[in-house]
Amino acid sequence: MKLRHNLFLFLMLPVLAAAQSDRVVKVSYERSSKGEVTFYAETDSHTPYTVSLSFSRLTNTTYPEGTVHEALAHFGKTRLLTLRPAVENASIGFSYRYTYRKGNYRLKADTNFIYLFPLAEGKTVRVNRMIALDNFLGKEGQKRVTGLGFRTTVGDTIFAARGGEVTEVNDNSASTSESTAFQATENYVEVFHKDGTFARYKLFQDGGIFVSPGEDVIPGQPLGIIGGENYEQGSHLRFNVYCPDLKDYSYIPDFYLSSEKTGKPEVREIYVSEHPVPLIMQEMSKKAKKKFLSKE
């Protein structure tokens, strides 16, 4: 089925603030023999979370009461803060609470970064734009573009458009209803980039994802096999980039369109996917570049 130019794809943006009842991140503390109190964050997620720790009551410590301490929580156990006693051999008293938000808020999105098309080299590229679901439901306001839909054929391999760490994978939720336009749950891969942005690749086949959370990927690396044949617009990849520090959370990045041009792909234009080595290596360290080139 052809992907019509006047057809909009719809996407609900991933939640950027974790629901506290889910307790994706847990904060605890330990007292040392010296009377110090150290706070830790623990999470089983490979997604980075910014933790905000605040104290409504503090005694016997020089740490300012009412101060909000922000720190980044990584996979496993992360030290957040250590309180030291003002008077030795006396306990620190405190009352605290914490919240956490998805992402590293210390980083700033690089909106000039050039992405690769997430399709095989030599494959024809046709795109459509995804808009916010609230526009589809009739709310007033300008249509907010949240991502791109790449036309595919069932069984096509999807490739990383940018390098980073795989933070989330859903591999067993492909919808089966026919002629659907939107499903809340679908198979996806999410990758965290060095500038604090996330990329989400959606509509993989069940059991068709090649990567796992915690794995580092490079641009042009295979991520999985696309599905989506049950959608009214046919098989396609839903791709979006989002970041907590952006006004609308998501944006359309610039792509390598050809050897003469980079920019945002146009809906009615036809491109050819290319994965130039210099772009694959643009965020690599010297050591990683040397290792990559040795395999070429």
RONU-681275 format. One record per residue (C-alpha): residue in three letters; x, y, z. Coordinates in Angstrom, 2 decimals. Example, Ala and Ser with C-alpha at 12.3 -4.5 7.8 and 13.67 -1.06 7.14 Angstrom:
2
(rec 'ALA',(12.30,-4.50,7.80))
(rec 'SER',(13.67,-1.06,7.14))
END
This chain:
296
(rec 'MET',(0.00,0.00,0.00))
(rec 'LYS',(1.37,3.41,-0.90))
(rec 'LEU',(2.24,5.89,1.79))
(rec 'ARG',(0.08,8.87,0.83))
(rec 'HIS',(1.61,12.33,1.07))
(rec 'ASN',(-1.47,13.76,2.74))
(rec 'LEU',(-1.53,11.08,5.41))
(rec 'PHE',(-0.29,12.02,8.85))
(rec 'LEU',(1.07,9.44,11.27))
(rec 'PHE',(0.32,9.89,14.92))
(rec 'LEU',(2.61,9.46,17.90))
(rec 'MET',(2.24,9.85,21.63))
(rec 'LEU',(5.55,11.13,22.96))
(rec 'PRO',(7.32,8.96,25.52))
(rec 'VAL',(6.72,10.12,29.08))
(rec 'LEU',(9.65,12.26,30.19))
(rec 'ALA',(8.85,12.37,33.89))
(rec 'ALA',(8.62,8.96,35.48))
(rec 'ALA',(5.55,8.25,37.54))
(rec 'GLN',(6.75,8.10,41.09))
(rec 'SER',(4.38,5.28,42.00))
(rec 'ASP',(6.23,3.07,39.51))
(rec 'ARG',(9.46,3.58,41.46))
(rec 'VAL',(11.77,3.20,38.51))
(rec 'VAL',(14.34,4.91,40.72))
(rec 'LYS',(14.59,4.21,44.45))
(rec 'VAL',(16.53,6.43,46.85))
(rec 'SER',(17.94,5.13,50.13))
(rec 'TYR',(20.62,6.21,52.62))
(rec 'GLU',(23.34,4.69,54.77))
(rec 'ARG',(25.00,5.98,57.96))
(rec 'SER',(28.73,5.55,58.41))
(rec 'SER',(30.72,5.04,61.62))
(rec 'LYS',(31.78,8.71,61.34))
(rec 'GLY',(28.18,9.86,61.45))
(rec 'GLU',(28.00,10.69,57.76))
(rec 'VAL',(24.78,10.03,55.83))
(rec 'THR',(25.15,9.03,52.19))
(rec 'PHE',(22.19,8.90,49.82))
(rec 'TYR',(22.07,6.47,46.90))
(rec 'ALA',(19.83,5.98,43.88))
(rec 'GLU',(19.17,2.51,42.52))
(rec 'THR',(17.56,1.59,39.20))
(rec 'ASP',(17.36,-1.43,36.93))
(rec 'SER',(16.89,0.85,33.92))
(rec 'HIS',(19.69,1.77,31.53))
(rec 'THR',(17.93,5.08,30.94))
(rec 'PRO',(19.60,7.98,32.78))
(rec 'TYR',(17.38,9.78,35.31))
(rec 'THR',(17.90,13.16,36.93))
(rec 'VAL',(17.10,12.83,40.65))
(rec 'SER',(16.06,15.86,42.72))
(rec 'LEU',(16.66,15.40,46.46))
(rec 'SER',(15.24,17.99,48.91))
(rec 'PHE',(15.31,18.29,52.71))
(rec 'SER',(12.54,19.85,54.78))
(rec 'ARG',(14.48,19.31,58.02))
(rec 'LEU',(18.22,19.15,58.71))
(rec 'THR',(20.10,19.19,62.04))
(rec 'ASN',(23.79,18.86,62.88))
(rec 'THR',(25.03,19.40,59.33))
(rec 'THR',(26.25,22.39,57.34))
(rec 'TYR',(24.20,21.45,54.28))
(rec 'PRO',(21.64,24.27,53.71))
(rec 'GLU',(18.08,23.32,54.67))
(rec 'GLY',(15.64,23.66,51.78))
(rec 'THR',(18.33,23.18,49.14))
(rec 'VAL',(17.42,20.92,46.20))
(rec 'HIS',(20.30,18.66,45.18))
(rec 'GLU',(20.21,17.27,41.64))
(rec 'ALA',(22.29,14.30,40.53))
(rec 'LEU',(22.24,11.73,37.76))
(rec 'ALA',(21.20,8.14,38.43))
(rec 'HIS',(22.69,5.41,36.25))
(rec 'PHE',(22.01,1.69,35.94))
(rec 'GLY',(22.73,0.00,39.25))
(rec 'LYS',(23.58,1.99,42.37))
(rec 'THR',(24.72,5.63,42.21))
(rec 'ARG',(25.90,7.87,45.05))
(rec 'LEU',(23.89,11.10,45.13))
(rec 'LEU',(25.05,13.07,48.17))
(rec 'THR',(26.90,12.73,51.46))
(rec 'LEU',(25.92,14.78,54.54))
(rec 'ARG',(28.68,15.32,57.10))
(rec 'PRO',(28.02,16.15,60.77))
(rec 'ALA',(28.74,19.67,62.04))
(rec 'VAL',(29.49,18.23,65.48))
(rec 'GLU',(31.45,15.01,65.69))
(rec 'ASN',(29.94,11.96,67.39))
(rec 'ALA',(26.44,13.42,67.06))
(rec 'SER',(23.78,12.13,64.69))
(rec 'ILE',(22.49,14.07,61.72))
(rec 'GLY',(18.75,14.54,61.76))
(rec 'PHE',(16.82,14.98,58.51))
(rec 'SER',(13.57,14.62,56.60))
(rec 'TYR',(13.75,14.29,52.82))
(rec 'ARG',(11.81,13.62,49.66))
(rec 'TYR',(12.85,12.97,46.09))
(rec 'THR',(11.55,13.09,42.55))
(rec 'TYR',(13.12,12.00,39.30))
(rec 'ARG',(12.85,12.84,35.62))
(rec 'LYS',(13.84,10.85,32.57))
(rec 'GLY',(17.02,12.11,30.95))
(rec 'ASN',(20.19,13.99,31.80))
(rec 'TYR',(19.17,17.61,32.30))
(rec 'ARG',(22.79,18.76,32.42))
(rec 'LEU',(23.16,18.11,28.69))
(rec 'LYS',(21.95,20.31,25.85))
(rec 'ALA',(20.60,18.95,22.59))
(rec 'ASP',(22.77,19.49,19.53))
(rec 'THR',(20.08,20.34,16.98))
(rec 'ASN',(22.72,20.73,14.25))
(rec 'PHE',(23.87,17.11,14.42))
(rec 'ILE',(23.61,15.21,11.10))
(rec 'TYR',(21.75,11.89,11.26))
(rec 'LEU',(21.89,9.00,8.79))
(rec 'PHE',(18.74,7.60,7.22))
(rec 'PRO',(17.79,4.53,9.31))
(rec 'LEU',(17.43,2.36,6.20))
(rec 'ALA',(19.86,0.13,4.29))
(rec 'GLU',(22.40,1.80,2.03))
(rec 'GLY',(21.06,2.19,-1.49))
(rec 'LYS',(17.44,1.96,-0.39))
(rec 'THR',(14.99,4.55,-1.69))
(rec 'VAL',(13.82,6.85,1.09))
(rec 'ARG',(10.32,8.32,1.26))
(rec 'VAL',(9.13,10.08,4.41))
(rec 'ASN',(5.98,11.41,5.98))
(rec 'ARG',(5.51,13.53,9.09))
(rec 'MET',(4.02,12.44,12.37))
(rec 'ILE',(1.97,14.93,14.34))
(rec 'ALA',(0.95,15.08,17.99))
(rec 'LEU',(-2.06,12.93,18.81))
(rec 'ASP',(-3.79,15.82,20.58))
(rec 'ASN',(-4.11,17.58,17.21))
(rec 'PHE',(-5.78,14.51,15.78))
(rec 'LEU',(-8.29,14.51,18.64))
(rec 'GLY',(-9.49,17.96,17.69))
(rec 'LYS',(-7.68,20.27,20.07))
(rec 'GLU',(-6.99,23.70,18.68))
(rec 'GLY',(-3.52,24.96,17.88))
(rec 'GLN',(-0.80,24.56,15.31))
(rec 'LYS',(0.01,21.01,14.29))
(rec 'ARG',(3.11,19.92,16.18))
(rec 'VAL',(5.39,17.58,14.24))
(rec 'THR',(6.80,14.90,16.50))
(rec 'GLY',(8.73,12.67,14.13))
(rec 'LEU',(9.03,11.04,10.74))
(rec 'GLY',(7.53,7.97,9.14))
(rec 'PHE',(9.88,6.11,6.76))
(rec 'ARG',(8.21,3.96,4.14))
(rec 'THR',(9.46,0.37,4.33))
(rec 'THR',(8.80,-3.13,3.08))
(rec 'VAL',(7.99,-5.83,5.62))
(rec 'GLY',(11.25,-7.53,6.56))
(rec 'ASP',(13.47,-4.52,5.92))
(rec 'THR',(16.33,-4.06,8.37))
(rec 'ILE',(16.35,-0.82,10.37))
(rec 'PHE',(19.69,0.81,11.18))
(rec 'ALA',(20.84,3.24,13.87))
(rec 'ALA',(20.63,6.81,12.60))
(rec 'ARG',(23.07,7.92,15.31))
(rec 'GLY',(25.32,6.18,17.82))
(rec 'GLY',(24.53,5.87,21.51))
(rec 'GLU',(23.45,3.48,24.25))
(rec 'VAL',(20.34,1.34,23.92))
(rec 'THR',(18.20,2.23,26.92))
(rec 'GLU',(14.84,0.56,26.24))
(rec 'VAL',(13.60,-2.34,24.11))
(rec 'ASN',(10.08,-3.69,23.68))
(rec 'ASP',(10.12,-6.86,21.60))
(rec 'ASN',(6.77,-8.63,22.01))
(rec 'SER',(3.97,-6.09,21.57))
(rec 'ALA',(3.38,-5.86,17.82))
(rec 'SER',(-0.29,-5.12,17.13))
(rec 'THR',(-2.31,-7.48,14.94))
(rec 'SER',(-5.46,-5.46,14.27))
(rec 'GLU',(-5.95,-4.72,10.58))
(rec 'SER',(-6.03,-1.27,8.94))
(rec 'THR',(-4.99,0.45,12.13))
(rec 'ALA',(-3.71,4.04,12.26))
(rec 'PHE',(-2.40,4.13,15.82))
(rec 'GLN',(-1.63,1.68,18.62))
(rec 'ALA',(-0.50,2.73,22.10))
(rec 'THR',(1.83,-0.25,22.46))
(rec 'GLU',(4.22,-1.42,19.76))
(rec 'ASN',(7.71,-2.87,19.55))
(rec 'TYR',(10.44,-0.26,19.73))
(rec 'VAL',(14.12,0.46,20.38))
(rec 'GLU',(15.21,3.59,22.23))
(rec 'VAL',(18.77,4.95,22.04))
(rec 'PHE',(20.30,7.62,24.28))
(rec 'HIS',(22.75,10.01,22.59))
(rec 'LYS',(25.75,11.92,23.96))
(rec 'ASP',(23.91,15.26,23.83))
(rec 'GLY',(21.04,14.08,26.03))
(rec 'THR',(18.60,13.30,23.22))
(rec 'PHE',(16.74,10.04,22.77))
(rec 'ALA',(15.80,8.40,19.47))
(rec 'ARG',(12.89,5.99,19.33))
(rec 'TYR',(12.49,3.50,16.46))
(rec 'LYS',(9.06,1.88,16.37))
(rec 'LEU',(7.05,-0.91,14.67))
(rec 'PHE',(9.51,-3.81,14.77))
(rec 'GLN',(8.34,-7.38,14.30))
(rec 'ASP',(7.87,-9.55,17.38))
(rec 'GLY',(11.24,-11.13,18.15))
(rec 'GLY',(12.82,-9.00,15.44))
(rec 'ILE',(15.06,-6.72,17.52))
(rec 'PHE',(18.81,-7.37,17.46))
(rec 'VAL',(20.00,-5.16,20.35))
(rec 'SER',(19.55,-5.10,24.12))
(rec 'PRO',(19.42,-2.41,26.84))
(rec 'GLY',(22.91,-1.34,27.91))
(rec 'GLU',(24.45,-2.10,24.51))
(rec 'ASP',(26.35,0.62,22.65))
(rec 'VAL',(25.51,1.01,18.97))
(rec 'ILE',(27.20,2.98,16.20))
(rec 'PRO',(25.55,4.80,13.28))
(rec 'GLY',(24.54,2.36,10.56))
(rec 'GLN',(24.38,-0.63,12.92))
(rec 'PRO',(21.38,-2.97,12.38))
(rec 'LEU',(18.74,-2.63,15.10))
(rec 'GLY',(16.02,-5.01,13.95))
(rec 'ILE',(13.42,-6.08,11.39))
(rec 'ILE',(10.48,-3.79,10.64))
(rec 'GLY',(6.84,-4.88,10.65))
(rec 'GLY',(3.74,-2.69,10.54))
(rec 'GLU',(2.10,-4.43,7.59))
(rec 'ASN',(-1.26,-4.28,9.39))
(rec 'TYR',(-1.31,-0.48,9.34))
(rec 'GLU',(-3.55,1.28,6.83))
(rec 'GLN',(-0.52,3.04,5.32))
(rec 'GLY',(1.47,-0.18,5.08))
(rec 'SER',(4.78,-1.13,6.61))
(rec 'HIS',(6.78,1.83,7.89))
(rec 'LEU',(9.24,2.91,10.56))
(rec 'ARG',(8.14,5.53,13.08))
(rec 'PHE',(11.14,7.56,14.15))
(rec 'ASN',(11.41,10.49,16.52))
(rec 'VAL',(14.08,12.35,18.45))
(rec 'TYR',(13.21,14.01,21.76))
(rec 'CYS',(14.98,15.68,24.67))
(rec 'PRO',(13.87,17.07,28.05))
(rec 'ASP',(15.51,20.47,27.43))
(rec 'LEU',(13.56,21.18,24.23))
(rec 'LYS',(10.39,23.29,24.31))
(rec 'ASP',(8.20,20.69,22.59))
(rec 'TYR',(10.40,17.76,23.68))
(rec 'SER',(10.80,16.52,20.10))
(rec 'TYR',(12.29,17.92,16.91))
(rec 'ILE',(13.08,16.86,13.36))
(rec 'PRO',(16.86,16.51,13.04))
(rec 'ASP',(18.95,17.17,9.94))
(rec 'PHE',(19.85,14.14,7.81))
(rec 'TYR',(22.52,13.32,5.27))
(rec 'LEU',(20.35,13.75,2.16))
(rec 'SER',(23.09,13.41,-0.47))
(rec 'SER',(26.77,14.13,-1.01))
(rec 'GLU',(25.81,17.75,-1.76))
(rec 'LYS',(23.10,18.36,0.80))
(rec 'THR',(22.07,17.91,4.42))
(rec 'GLY',(18.85,19.07,6.05))
(rec 'LYS',(15.33,18.02,6.96))
(rec 'PRO',(13.82,15.56,4.47))
(rec 'GLU',(10.82,16.82,2.52))
(rec 'VAL',(7.65,14.77,2.27))
(rec 'ARG',(7.42,14.79,-1.52))
(rec 'GLU',(11.12,14.25,-2.19))
(rec 'ILE',(12.77,10.90,-2.90))
(rec 'TYR',(16.23,10.23,-1.44))
(rec 'VAL',(18.70,7.37,-1.40))
(rec 'SER',(20.06,6.12,1.92))
(rec 'GLU',(23.83,6.47,2.31))
(rec 'HIS',(26.07,5.80,5.32))
(rec 'PRO',(29.36,7.70,4.71))
(rec 'VAL',(32.23,6.58,6.93))
(rec 'PRO',(33.05,10.14,8.14))
(rec 'LEU',(29.51,10.51,9.48))
(rec 'ILE',(29.58,7.09,11.09))
(rec 'MET',(32.74,8.11,12.96))
(rec 'GLN',(31.79,11.71,13.82))
(rec 'GLU',(31.25,11.05,17.55))
(rec 'MET',(33.82,8.29,17.98))
(rec 'SER',(36.94,8.57,20.10))
(rec 'LYS',(40.34,8.14,18.40))
(rec 'LYS',(40.55,4.60,19.75))
(rec 'ALA',(37.07,3.72,18.48))
(rec 'LYS',(37.83,5.21,15.06))
(rec 'LYS',(40.99,3.14,14.76))
(rec 'LYS',(39.10,-0.02,15.72))
(rec 'PHE',(36.30,0.76,13.27))
(rec 'LEU',(38.66,1.48,10.37))
(rec 'SER',(40.57,-1.75,11.00))
(rec 'LYS',(37.38,-3.69,10.23))
(rec 'GLU',(36.62,-1.81,7.03))
END
